[in-house]
Amino acid sequence: QVQVAESGVALVQPGGSLTRTCSGTGFSVGDVIMTWHRQVAGKAREWVVTLAPGGATFYADSVKGRFTVSRDEGKNTLYLQMDSLKVEDTARYYCQQFDSQTWGQGTQVTVSS
């Protein structure tokens, strides 16, 4: 069974940093396409970043240069390092195993002073 689960600290001031983690079960994060999305209540889910099996990365313009995706295959974990956070980055962040369209439950990130 394919499962993903996100975790990480939830509250930070503008300009600060956070790391989201996503643990995979039933597959290897290095063998599949993994993505991060985010969603603000009442709005559509927004794509943030894609990490391909070969290591290629693709970022939304809104986060390019501030967010970094990576993975640790030994821990079977995907990471999203978020730097220079802005109030508008406040959202619920979701990890997705793209190949099976499996989503995690999401974790809230709040950027506020």
Helices and strands as residue ranges (DSSP letters): E 3-7, E 11-12, E 18-25, E 34-39, E 46-51, E 57-59, E 67-72, E 77-82, G 87-89, E 91-97, G 98-100, E 102-103, E 107-111
